[in-house]
Amino acid sequence: MEKEPLVWGALWVLLGTVTAFLPIRLQRWPGIPLILSFPFLMVWIGQVHGWVWVVLGLLAFGSMMRNPLKYFWAKARGREPNLPAHVLREINRK
């Protein structure tokens, strides 16, 4: 039972890595559930293993999801997010 949250955390990391290998226009739908599931996973890991693992998980999350977080942060503030030209081309290529 004690290793279960860490196994789910490792699975989350693997799914995030697979999502990162997808073309940008296809990353949205697998990425949103990953972002939304992260807080629940961190609470679970924190309850079982302590706050040190939560801090490490937050650092990993910030590193892996920095661009989506920047995008959502800009949208939440009512600003237009700055997207690189190659990202815009990839999104619009649908």
C-alpha positions in Angstrom: 0.0 0.0 0.0 2.9 2.4 0.7 4.4 2.1 -2.7 1.2 2.5 -4.6 1.2 6.3 -4.8 4.8 6.3 -6.0 3.9 3.7 -8.7 1.1 6.0 -9.8 3.5 8.9 -9.8 5.9 7.0 -12.0 3.1 6.1 -14.3 2.1 9.8 -14.4 5.7 10.7 -15.4 5.8 8.1 -18.1 2.4 9.3 -19.6 3.7 12.9 -19.5 6.8 11.8 -21.4 4.8 10.0 -24.0 2.5 13.1 -24.3 5.6 15.3 -24.8 6.6 13.1 -27.8 3.3 13.7 -29.5 3.0 16.5 -32.1 2.0 19.8 -30.4 -1.5 19.8 -31.8 -2.1 16.3 -30.3 -0.7 17.1 -26.8 -3.7 19.0 -25.5 -6.1 16.1 -24.8 -3.8 13.8 -23.0 -2.1 16.8 -21.3 -5.2 18.3 -19.6 -6.0 15.1 -17.6 -2.4 14.9 -16.6 -2.5 18.5 -15.3 -5.8 18.0 -13.5 -4.8 14.7 -11.9 -1.5 16.1 -10.5 -2.8 17.8 -7.3 -4.7 14.7 -6.3 -1.6 12.6 -6.9 0.6 15.0 -4.9 -1.8 15.0 -1.9 -1.8 11.2 -1.9 2.0 11.0 -2.1 2.3 13.7 0.6 0.0 11.8 3.0 1.8 8.6 2.6 5.4 9.7 2.1 5.8 13.2 3.5 6.2 16.7 2.2 9.7 16.2 0.8 8.3 14.1 -2.0 5.6 16.7 -2.7 8.3 19.4 -3.1 10.2 17.1 -5.5 7.0 16.3 -7.4 6.2 20.0 -7.7 9.6 20.8 -9.1 9.2 18.0 -11.6 5.7 19.1 -12.5 6.9 22.7 -13.0 9.7 21.5 -15.3 7.5 19.1 -17.4 4.5 21.4 -17.7 6.1 24.8 -17.8 4.6 25.8 -21.2 1.0 24.7 -20.5 1.2 26.4 -17.1 2.4 29.6 -18.7 -0.4 29.4 -21.2 -3.1 28.8 -18.6 -1.7 31.5 -16.3 -1.9 34.1 -19.1 -5.4 33.0 -20.0 -6.5 33.2 -16.3 -5.2 36.8 -16.2 -7.1 37.6 -19.3 -4.0 38.1 -21.5 -3.2 36.5 -24.8 -0.4 34.0 -24.3 2.8 34.3 -26.2 3.2 31.2 -28.3 6.2 30.5 -30.5 5.6 30.7 -34.3 6.2 26.9 -34.7 3.6 26.1 -32.1 1.0 28.4 -33.8 1.8 26.7 -37.1 1.4 23.3 -35.6 -1.9 24.1 -33.9 -3.4 25.7 -37.0 -2.3 22.8 -39.2 -5.3 20.6 -37.9 
